[in-house]
C-alpha cells in the first residue's frame, strides 16, 4: 500500500468526532430525516474511498511500469552485458531497486508472497559492495577517457577536452541512467570524501530529478531532496558556499520544516556576509591523487588513443613476416608475425588461436574464475588498481591446451613445461576492468613468483581471447605506445635482459575496458630451463 493510500485509510478513522452522539445514530431507522442526514457522512466516506482508490491505482501503475521495464530487458536476451552503463544499471537493479520495491509495500497476502520470493534469492543477488565497485568503475572510465557525465547519463560516450566535447564512441543501443542511478554513483564518491567525482554526478541527479518534477518511483532510493541535500554539503566542503546556499534554499521549498537545513542556510548566509565574494567564487576541485601511480598522465594518454602503435611507414625497421622459428611444427603453417615495437622488442602474432580454441579456453576457465590478485612483498592481495577475475588451467584439463603449449614452445623456442613455465592464466575483465602500470617480472627478491624455484619471469606470451568494442588496449608506458585488442592474436615480449636484470621498458598496463567483454590468456615463462635456448650475456643492452 502506497503512502497516499495509507493516509486515506487514516482519514477514514479520523472523520469528525463521534457521529453517534451528534445524530442519534442508534435510532436512525426511527425517522426518515435521520436516514437522510446519515447520507452526508457516507458522501465523505465516498470521497475518502475515491482518494484511496486513486492512490492504489497510482501505486499499481508504478509497479506495472517497473514490471514492464524489467520484462523488456529480459525479452531481448541477445543483448550482451558489455556496455558499462547497462552493467551498472543491472547491478543496481538487482542490489537496490528490487529491495526498494519489495519493502515499500504493505504485508498483504500477495505482497507477503512477493517478499518471500525475494528473500529466497536475496543471497544470490549482487551485494552493496558490487554496486560500489560498479560505481567506481564508471568513475574510472570517466577519468581515464575524460568522459562527460551528462553524456554518460544519456548513454553516450563523449570526451571533454577544455571547452570542447567530442564523441569518443557511439554504442549501437543507448542505455541511459536515471536520476537515482546518478545519485547512487555520486553518493559512493561522497561517502569517501571524493567530491571531485561526487559533485558532477550529484549535479546530474538533481537535474534529472528536476526534469521529472520531483516524481518518485517505487524502485528509487533517493529523491530530489536527497540529491539537493548531498550536493549542497559537497559544494560547501569544496568551498563553494554560494552554491551550497542556493541548493539549501531550494531544498527548503520542498521541505520547509527541516530544521537542520534551515540552520545550514543561516550558517551559509553568515559566511557569505562575513567573507563576501571570496566564499561565493567557484573553487576548482583537484582530482584525487593516486599515490601508487606516478605515470598516470602517460598511461591515460595512451589509453585514450585506443591503440597507438607506430605504423610501418613511420618506422621502416618495423615489419611483418611469416615466422617458423626453424621449427618443423610451424613449417606448413607459419605464424603471421608483426613487430610492433623494437625497444622493448614486442611482436604481435595474428590468428595465433582459432575462434573455436578461444571459446574453448573461456569455457574451461569460467567455472574457476576468482578475483585477481597482485604480488605485494611476500603476499598476494586484491587491489583497486587491478579489476578482473582469473583462473589457472593445467594442460591436463583438455588436450587442446597441450596443443597450445606445443605451439607456444615452437614459436618462442622456449621450454614451457612445468616448472619452467606457469599454468595458463585466463583473465576476464569486469566493468571498466583494468590493470594499472606494472611489471610482469618480480622486482623484489621476496616476491611469491620465486616460490616455483625456477627463477624470474623471463618472457610473457599473452593471447587475446575476445574482441572489445572500445578500450582495453595494452599500453607500454616507457615505450610510449599501445596495442589495441586484436581477437585471437598473441603478444610476446621479453621481461628480462640476457643479463637477468629486469627490463624497465616493459612497464605496461591493461587499459580500462570502455565497452566490451575482454578475455586474455597469459603464459609466463621462467628463467630456468632456458639456459641454452636464450643464453646469458654481459651486455646490458641485450
GUVEXZA-583975 format. One line per 8 residues: their letters; for each residue x, y, z of C-alpha. Coordinates in nm, 3 decimals, decimal comma. Example, Ala and Ser with C-alpha at 12.3 -4.5 7.8 and 13.67 -1.06 7.14 Angstrom:
BEGIN
AS> 1,230 -0,450 0,780 ~ 1,367 -0,106 0,714
//
This chain:
BEGIN
XXXXXXXX> 0,000 0,000 0,000 ~ 0,142 0,336 -0,103 ~ 0,175 0,633 0,133 ~ -0,126 0,805 -0,024 ~ -0,344 0,502 0,035 ~ -0,234 0,476 0,398 ~ -0,323 0,842 0,458 ~ -0,664 0,784 0,307
XXXXXXXX> -0,735 0,498 0,546 ~ -0,623 0,711 0,839 ~ -0,866 0,975 0,724 ~ -1,146 0,719 0,742 ~ -1,071 0,675 1,110 ~ -1,047 1,047 1,175 ~ -1,384 1,160 1,040 ~ -1,524 1,430 1,272
XXXXXXXX> -1,567 1,335 1,637 ~ -1,839 1,089 1,747 ~ -2,116 1,073 1,483 ~ -2,339 0,868 1,713 ~ -2,358 1,144 1,973 ~ -2,427 1,414 1,715 ~ -2,706 1,247 1,515 ~ -2,852 0,984 1,743
XXXXXXXX> -2,715 0,706 1,522 ~ -2,858 0,438 1,750 ~ -3,215 0,505 1,628 ~ -3,160 0,638 1,278 ~ -3,427 0,398 1,150 ~ -3,696 0,577 1,353 ~ -3,715 0,889 1,135 ~ -3,661 0,946 0,760
XXXXXXXX> -3,488 1,276 0,830 ~ -3,228 1,086 1,031 ~ -3,176 0,850 0,738 ~ -3,124 1,145 0,504 ~ -2,875 1,304 0,744 ~ -2,677 0,975 0,751 ~ -2,602 1,017 0,379 ~ -2,374 1,314 0,448
XXXXXXXX> -2,104 1,110 0,629 ~ -2,127 0,850 0,353 ~ -2,053 1,117 0,095 ~ -1,738 1,198 0,291 ~ -1,658 0,827 0,301 ~ -1,701 0,808 -0,076 ~ -1,457 1,094 -0,119 ~ -1,206 0,924 0,107
XXXXXXXX> -1,254 0,591 -0,070 ~ -1,209 0,763 -0,407 ~ -0,877 0,908 -0,289 ~ -0,775 0,566 -0,159 ~ -0,857 0,400 -0,492 ~ -0,667 0,664 -0,683 ~ -0,368 0,608 -0,459 ~ -0,387 0,232 -0,516
XXXXXXXX> -0,426 0,282 -0,892 ~ -0,120 0,507 -0,896 ~ 0,076 0,251 -0,696 ~ -0,024 -0,030 -0,932 ~ 0,060 0,183 -1,235 ~ 0,404 0,243 -1,086 ~ 0,455 -0,129 -1,018 ~ 0,334 -0,213 -1,369
XXXXXXXX> 0,582 0,038 -1,513 ~ 0,866 -0,127 -1,320 ~ 0,749 -0,474 -1,428 ~ 0,729 -0,374 -1,795 ~ 1,072 -0,209 -1,783 ~ 1,243 -0,517 -1,639 ~ 1,046 -0,757 -1,860 ~ 1,151 -0,573 -2,176
XXXXXXXX> 1,517 -0,621 -2,080 ~ 1,468 -0,995 -2,029 ~ 1,278 -1,041 -2,355 ~ 1,577 -0,914 -2,552 ~ 1,826 -1,175 -2,428 ~ 2,051 -1,123 -2,730 ~ 2,192 -0,803 -2,579 ~ 2,528 -0,889 -2,416
XXXXXXXX> 2,615 -0,701 -2,098 ~ 2,921 -0,530 -2,245 ~ 2,812 -0,168 -2,200 ~ 2,933 -0,040 -1,859 ~ 2,620 0,173 -1,820 ~ 2,397 -0,130 -1,878 ~ 2,612 -0,337 -1,641 ~ 2,586 -0,071 -1,369
XXXXXXXX> 2,206 -0,048 -1,401 ~ 2,173 -0,429 -1,388 ~ 2,376 -0,447 -1,064 ~ 2,188 -0,152 -0,914 ~ 1,850 -0,300 -1,008 ~ 1,935 -0,636 -0,851 ~ 2,104 -0,490 -0,543 ~ 1,887 -0,185 -0,472
XXXXXXXX> 1,579 -0,139 -0,691 ~ 1,415 -0,474 -0,619 ~ 1,474 -0,432 -0,246 ~ 1,312 -0,088 -0,254 ~ 1,012 -0,217 -0,449 ~ 0,953 -0,515 -0,223 ~ 0,998 -0,333 0,108 ~ 0,787 -0,032 0,008
XXXXXXXX> 0,473 -0,247 0,005 ~ 0,240 -0,343 0,289 ~ 0,224 -0,701 0,416 ~ -0,093 -0,818 0,240 ~ -0,113 -1,185 0,140 ~ 0,002 -1,121 -0,218 ~ 0,283 -0,890 -0,108 ~ 0,395 -1,145 0,150
XXXXXXXX> 0,437 -1,399 -0,130 ~ 0,645 -1,147 -0,327 ~ 0,865 -1,077 -0,025 ~ 0,910 -1,449 0,041 ~ 1,019 -1,499 -0,320 ~ 1,264 -1,209 -0,294 ~ 1,413 -1,338 0,031 ~ 1,475 -1,681 -0,126
XXXXXXXX> 1,701 -1,534 -0,395 ~ 1,841 -1,240 -0,196 ~ 2,166 -1,422 -0,114 ~ 2,231 -1,476 -0,486 ~ 2,187 -1,110 -0,578 ~ 2,476 -0,861 -0,601 ~ 2,588 -0,716 -0,268 ~ 2,624 -0,347 -0,190
XXXXXXXX> 2,999 -0,385 -0,246 ~ 2,920 -0,482 -0,607 ~ 2,719 -0,165 -0,653 ~ 3,007 0,037 -0,507 ~ 3,252 -0,136 -0,741 ~ 3,033 -0,070 -1,045 ~ 3,003 0,298 -0,947 ~ 3,380 0,329 -0,906
XXXXXXXX> 3,422 0,164 -1,247 ~ 3,213 0,440 -1,408 ~ 3,429 0,700 -1,232 ~ 3,743 0,523 -1,356 ~ 3,616 0,533 -1,715 ~ 3,520 0,898 -1,660 ~ 3,879 0,977 -1,557 ~ 4,086 0,769 -1,797
XXXXXXXX> 3,883 0,854 -2,106 ~ 3,789 1,209 -1,991 ~ 3,418 1,133 -2,027 ~ 3,138 1,383 -1,985 ~ 2,895 1,289 -1,705 ~ 2,595 1,440 -1,882 ~ 2,677 1,230 -2,186 ~ 2,710 0,914 -1,977
XXXXXXXX> 2,370 0,981 -1,823 ~ 2,224 0,990 -2,176 ~ 2,407 0,671 -2,270 ~ 2,673 0,826 -2,496 ~ 3,050 0,835 -2,450 ~ 3,183 1,185 -2,507 ~ 3,533 1,314 -2,431 ~ 3,580 1,655 -2,269
XXXXXXXX> 3,894 1,845 -2,365 ~ 3,890 2,201 -2,237 ~ 3,565 2,356 -2,354 ~ 3,507 2,113 -2,643 ~ 3,312 1,787 -2,633 ~ 3,370 1,518 -2,896 ~ 3,211 1,177 -2,947 ~ 3,451 0,905 -2,837
XXXXXXXX> 3,229 0,605 -2,901 ~ 2,871 0,566 -3,024 ~ 2,704 0,248 -2,896 ~ 2,458 0,072 -3,122 ~ 2,198 0,082 -2,846 ~ 2,172 0,357 -2,585 ~ 2,138 0,275 -2,216 ~ 2,063 0,592 -2,023
XXXXXXXX> 2,084 0,643 -1,647 ~ 1,803 0,760 -1,421 ~ 1,827 1,034 -1,161 ~ 1,853 0,768 -0,890 ~ 2,131 0,590 -1,084 ~ 2,334 0,912 -1,098 ~ 2,264 0,978 -0,730 ~ 2,399 0,636 -0,633
XXXXXXXX> 2,725 0,693 -0,825 ~ 2,764 1,035 -0,666 ~ 2,689 0,901 -0,319 ~ 2,959 0,633 -0,347 ~ 3,213 0,909 -0,414 ~ 3,058 1,137 -0,148 ~ 3,085 0,870 0,122 ~ 3,463 0,854 0,071
XXXXXXXX> 3,509 1,232 0,065 ~ 3,574 1,227 -0,311 ~ 3,389 1,546 -0,404 ~ 3,573 1,570 -0,738 ~ 3,358 1,282 -0,863 ~ 3,060 1,328 -0,632 ~ 2,965 1,679 -0,747 ~ 2,915 1,620 -1,124
XXXXXXXX> 2,716 1,302 -1,062 ~ 2,500 1,466 -0,793 ~ 2,450 1,769 -1,020 ~ 2,322 1,539 -1,293 ~ 2,095 1,363 -1,041 ~ 1,947 1,698 -0,934 ~ 1,899 1,799 -1,297 ~ 1,717 1,475 -1,383
XXXXXXXX> 1,502 1,486 -1,069 ~ 1,404 1,844 -1,152 ~ 1,318 1,743 -1,507 ~ 1,085 1,478 -1,366 ~ 0,929 1,745 -1,139 ~ 1,042 1,552 -0,834 ~ 0,836 1,246 -0,929 ~ 0,934 0,949 -0,712
XXXXXXXX> 0,943 0,591 -0,842 ~ 0,893 0,285 -0,625 ~ 1,238 0,145 -0,704 ~ 1,417 0,473 -0,629 ~ 1,616 0,502 -0,311 ~ 1,666 0,878 -0,339 ~ 1,454 1,184 -0,412 ~ 1,516 1,538 -0,531
XXXXXXXX> 1,550 1,647 -0,168 ~ 1,817 1,381 -0,106 ~ 2,016 1,490 -0,411 ~ 1,992 1,858 -0,313 ~ 2,099 1,774 0,042 ~ 2,411 1,579 -0,059 ~ 2,509 1,821 -0,334 ~ 2,473 2,124 -0,107
XXXXXXXX> 2,707 1,979 0,153 ~ 2,956 1,864 -0,115 ~ 2,965 2,220 -0,251 ~ 3,025 2,353 0,099 ~ 3,307 2,105 0,154 ~ 3,496 2,233 -0,151 ~ 3,444 2,597 -0,051 ~ 3,158 2,689 -0,286
XXXXXXXX> 2,931 2,840 -0,020 ~ 2,719 3,031 -0,271 ~ 2,624 2,706 -0,443 ~ 2,556 2,537 -0,109 ~ 2,325 2,823 -0,006 ~ 2,128 2,817 -0,331 ~ 2,073 2,440 -0,315 ~ 1,979 2,452 0,054
XXXXXXXX> 1,718 2,719 -0,013 ~ 1,573 2,506 -0,291 ~ 1,560 2,212 -0,050 ~ 1,353 2,419 0,195 ~ 1,098 2,490 -0,078 ~ 1,016 2,117 -0,082 ~ 1,074 2,051 0,288 ~ 1,018 2,380 0,475
XXXXXXXX> 1,007 2,216 0,820 ~ 1,358 2,071 0,802 ~ 1,536 2,239 1,092 ~ 1,882 2,108 1,004 ~ 1,867 2,260 0,657 ~ 1,729 2,585 0,796 ~ 2,033 2,606 1,027 ~ 2,262 2,538 0,731
XXXXXXXX> 2,104 2,825 0,537 ~ 2,168 3,063 0,826 ~ 2,529 2,942 0,851 ~ 2,593 2,985 0,477 ~ 2,435 3,332 0,478 ~ 2,656 3,434 0,770 ~ 2,969 3,302 0,600 ~ 2,892 3,492 0,281
XXXXXXXX> 2,818 3,809 0,474 ~ 3,147 3,785 0,664 ~ 3,371 3,685 0,374 ~ 3,191 3,837 0,078 ~ 3,295 3,740 -0,273 ~ 3,577 3,514 -0,150 ~ 3,328 3,247 -0,042 ~ 3,099 3,299 -0,340
XXXXXXXX> 3,359 3,219 -0,603 ~ 3,352 2,871 -0,752 ~ 3,651 2,666 -0,641 ~ 3,848 2,444 -0,879 ~ 3,837 2,087 -0,744 ~ 4,150 1,879 -0,773 ~ 4,121 1,519 -0,886 ~ 4,223 1,277 -0,607
XXXXXXXX> 4,583 1,168 -0,647 ~ 4,667 0,803 -0,700 ~ 4,978 0,756 -0,483 ~ 5,091 0,427 -0,639 ~ 5,064 0,557 -0,995 ~ 5,333 0,810 -1,085 ~ 5,287 0,762 -1,460 ~ 4,916 0,842 -1,467
XXXXXXXX> 4,919 1,108 -1,739 ~ 5,120 0,892 -1,982 ~ 4,911 0,586 -1,903 ~ 4,580 0,764 -1,955 ~ 4,702 0,940 -2,268 ~ 4,794 0,606 -2,426 ~ 4,459 0,457 -2,326 ~ 4,270 0,748 -2,481
XXXXXXXX> 4,417 0,673 -2,824 ~ 4,250 0,328 -2,809 ~ 4,566 0,171 -2,958 ~ 4,851 0,383 -3,090 ~ 5,143 0,172 -3,210 ~ 5,352 0,336 -3,486 ~ 5,272 0,239 -3,843 ~ 5,535 0,065 -4,052
XXXXXXXX> 5,585 0,351 -4,293 ~ 5,675 0,580 -4,000 ~ 5,943 0,341 -3,867 ~ 6,087 0,129 -4,152 ~ 6,256 -0,113 -3,913 ~ 5,913 -0,242 -3,807 ~ 5,799 -0,525 -4,029 ~ 5,562 -0,816 -4,087
XXXXXXXX> 5,667 -1,170 -4,177 ~ 5,571 -1,535 -4,176 ~ 5,756 -1,693 -3,883 ~ 5,862 -2,057 -3,850 ~ 6,143 -2,008 -3,595 ~ 6,315 -2,303 -3,770 ~ 6,055 -2,533 -3,613 ~ 5,907 -2,825 -3,811
XXXXXXXX> 5,586 -2,764 -3,616 ~ 5,538 -2,430 -3,797 ~ 5,682 -2,525 -4,134 ~ 5,350 -2,589 -4,309 ~ 5,156 -2,324 -4,117 ~ 5,390 -2,038 -4,022 ~ 5,281 -1,773 -3,774 ~ 5,184 -1,428 -3,901
XXXXXXXX> 5,428 -1,205 -3,712 ~ 5,408 -0,827 -3,679 ~ 5,689 -0,647 -3,498 ~ 5,508 -0,357 -3,331 ~ 5,799 -0,216 -3,130 ~ 6,176 -0,252 -3,114 ~ 6,274 -0,137 -2,765 ~ 6,136 -0,326 -2,594
XXXXXXXX> 6,103 -0,584 -2,871 ~ 5,735 -0,673 -2,893 ~ 5,578 -0,899 -3,153 ~ 5,210 -0,950 -3,232 ~ 5,118 -1,289 -3,381 ~ 4,790 -1,265 -3,569 ~ 4,538 -1,553 -3,561 ~ 4,750 -1,747 -3,314
XXXXXXXX> 4,437 -1,929 -3,194 ~ 4,112 -2,004 -3,375 ~ 3,766 -1,885 -3,271 ~ 3,689 -2,237 -3,152 ~ 4,005 -2,256 -2,941 ~ 3,944 -1,914 -2,785 ~ 3,586 -2,013 -2,700 ~ 3,702 -2,344 -2,552
XXXXXXXX> 3,960 -2,174 -2,328 ~ 3,696 -1,930 -2,198 ~ 3,453 -2,215 -2,127 ~ 3,719 -2,417 -1,942 ~ 3,815 -2,119 -1,725 ~ 3,475 -1,969 -1,646 ~ 3,373 -2,204 -1,360 ~ 3,704 -2,136 -1,182
XXXXXXXX> 3,725 -1,757 -1,210 ~ 3,822 -1,575 -0,890 ~ 3,915 -1,214 -0,814 ~ 4,265 -1,143 -0,947 ~ 4,544 -1,061 -0,703 ~ 4,884 -0,891 -0,727 ~ 5,214 -0,961 -0,555 ~ 5,281 -0,727 -0,262
XXXXXXXX> 5,601 -0,823 -0,084 ~ 5,556 -1,185 0,016 ~ 5,175 -1,166 -0,004 ~ 4,916 -1,163 -0,279 ~ 4,641 -0,904 -0,241 ~ 4,320 -0,787 -0,407 ~ 4,365 -0,425 -0,508 ~ 4,163 -0,147 -0,668
XXXXXXXX> 4,418 -0,097 -0,945 ~ 4,356 -0,447 -1,083 ~ 3,990 -0,524 -1,155 ~ 3,943 -0,867 -1,312 ~ 3,886 -1,233 -1,235 ~ 4,128 -1,507 -1,330 ~ 4,165 -1,885 -1,337 ~ 4,462 -2,117 -1,385
XXXXXXXX> 4,435 -2,409 -1,628 ~ 4,666 -2,711 -1,624 ~ 4,739 -2,861 -1,965 ~ 4,587 -3,187 -1,836 ~ 4,242 -3,024 -1,829 ~ 4,195 -3,063 -2,205 ~ 4,409 -3,197 -2,494 ~ 4,367 -2,866 -2,674
XXXXXXXX> 4,580 -2,697 -2,405 ~ 4,863 -2,942 -2,477 ~ 4,844 -2,845 -2,844 ~ 4,851 -2,479 -2,745 ~ 5,164 -2,533 -2,533 ~ 5,339 -2,702 -2,826 ~ 5,254 -2,406 -3,048 ~ 5,386 -2,152 -2,796
XXXXXXXX> 5,706 -2,354 -2,746 ~ 5,764 -2,380 -3,121 ~ 5,712 -2,009 -3,175 ~ 5,924 -1,885 -2,882 ~ 6,185 -2,161 -2,884 ~ 6,150 -2,186 -2,505 ~ 6,081 -2,475 -2,270 ~ 5,735 -2,418 -2,125
XXXXXXXX> 5,690 -2,745 -1,940 ~ 5,634 -2,713 -1,562 ~ 5,817 -2,592 -1,361 ~ 5,979 -2,379 -1,632 ~ 5,651 -2,201 -1,708 ~ 5,336 -2,127 -1,515 ~ 4,999 -2,279 -1,593 ~ 4,787 -2,088 -1,842
XXXXXXXX> 4,621 -1,795 -1,665 ~ 4,286 -1,689 -1,812 ~ 4,159 -1,342 -1,721 ~ 3,815 -1,185 -1,765 ~ 3,791 -0,811 -1,702 ~ 3,488 -0,664 -1,523 ~ 3,305 -0,332 -1,560 ~ 3,577 -0,085 -1,651
XXXXXXXX> 3,821 -0,372 -1,590 ~ 4,186 -0,271 -1,596 ~ 4,535 -0,335 -1,462 ~ 4,733 -0,018 -1,399 ~ 5,106 0,006 -1,490 ~ 5,304 -0,292 -1,362 ~ 5,586 -0,532 -1,447 ~ 5,520 -0,900 -1,513
XXXXXXXX> 5,858 -0,996 -1,367 ~ 5,935 -0,983 -0,996 ~ 6,104 -0,666 -0,875 ~ 6,162 -0,790 -0,519 ~ 6,357 -1,099 -0,406 ~ 6,070 -1,179 -0,165 ~ 5,813 -1,198 -0,446 ~ 5,580 -1,503 -0,448
XXXXXXXX> 5,695 -1,563 -0,808 ~ 6,013 -1,723 -0,673 ~ 5,819 -1,996 -0,492 ~ 5,827 -2,203 -0,811 ~ 6,208 -2,219 -0,766 ~ 6,253 -2,164 -1,139 ~ 6,379 -1,807 -1,139 ~ 6,206 -1,492 -1,254
XXXXXXXX> 5,959 -1,450 -1,540 ~ 6,181 -1,415 -1,844 ~ 5,903 -1,372 -2,102 ~ 5,530 -1,305 -2,141 ~ 5,304 -1,462 -2,402 ~ 4,957 -1,302 -2,390 ~ 4,666 -1,419 -2,608 ~ 4,358 -1,204 -2,676
XXXXXXXX> 4,060 -1,442 -2,648 ~ 3,791 -1,189 -2,742 ~ 3,735 -0,857 -2,911 ~ 3,606 -0,540 -2,745 ~ 3,412 -0,252 -2,892 ~ 3,624 0,019 -2,727 ~ 3,908 0,047 -2,477 ~ 4,109 -0,236 -2,325
XXXXXXXX> 4,436 -0,164 -2,509 ~ 4,771 -0,281 -2,371 ~ 4,977 0,032 -2,303 ~ 5,357 0,026 -2,271 ~ 5,436 0,333 -2,065 ~ 5,805 0,397 -2,133 ~ 5,775 0,268 -2,488 ~ 5,502 0,532 -2,531
XXXXXXXX> 5,271 0,319 -2,743 ~ 4,970 0,094 -2,701 ~ 4,839 -0,214 -2,877 ~ 4,462 -0,248 -2,928 ~ 4,280 -0,572 -2,853 ~ 4,312 -0,798 -3,160 ~ 4,097 -1,108 -3,120 ~ 4,285 -1,441 -3,144
XXXXXXXX> 4,622 -1,261 -3,170 ~ 4,909 -1,302 -2,921 ~ 5,164 -1,054 -2,786 ~ 5,515 -1,169 -2,695 ~ 5,793 -0,981 -2,519 ~ 6,100 -1,043 -2,302 ~ 6,071 -0,923 -1,941 ~ 6,442 -0,967 -1,860
XXXXXXXX> 6,762 -0,870 -2,033 ~ 7,002 -1,157 -2,112 ~ 7,195 -1,048 -1,803 ~ 6,895 -1,145 -1,589 ~ 6,814 -0,784 -1,499 ~ 6,457 -0,666 -1,540 ~ 6,378 -0,460 -1,849 ~ 6,229 -0,135 -1,718
XXXXXXXX> 6,088 -0,056 -2,062 ~ 5,834 -0,338 -2,024 ~ 5,626 -0,140 -1,773 ~ 5,277 -0,189 -1,916 ~ 4,908 -0,162 -1,831 ~ 4,574 -0,306 -1,932 ~ 4,361 -0,001 -2,013 ~ 4,004 0,003 -1,875
XXXXXXXX> 3,753 -0,170 -2,099 ~ 3,518 0,102 -2,219 ~ 3,268 -0,124 -2,396 ~ 3,310 -0,497 -2,440 ~ 3,393 -0,826 -2,269 ~ 3,771 -0,865 -2,259 ~ 3,932 -1,207 -2,212 ~ 4,306 -1,278 -2,227
XXXXXXXX> 4,525 -1,580 -2,155 ~ 4,877 -1,542 -2,016 ~ 5,162 -1,791 -2,034 ~ 5,453 -1,674 -1,819 ~ 5,785 -1,843 -1,893 ~ 6,061 -1,854 -1,629 ~ 6,440 -1,832 -1,647 ~ 6,527 -2,189 -1,552
XXXXXXXX> 6,517 -2,432 -1,841 ~ 6,607 -2,161 -2,093 ~ 6,985 -2,161 -2,031 ~ 7,069 -2,299 -2,376 ~ 6,763 -2,156 -2,551 ~ 6,833 -1,797 -2,450 ~ 7,196 -1,783 -2,334 ~ 7,309 -1,520 -2,086
XXXXXX> 7,505 -1,211 -2,190 ~ 7,702 -0,948 -2,002 ~ 7,591 -0,680 -2,249 ~ 7,327 -0,473 -2,062 ~ 7,162 -0,386 -2,395 ~ 7,086 -0,749 -2,484
//
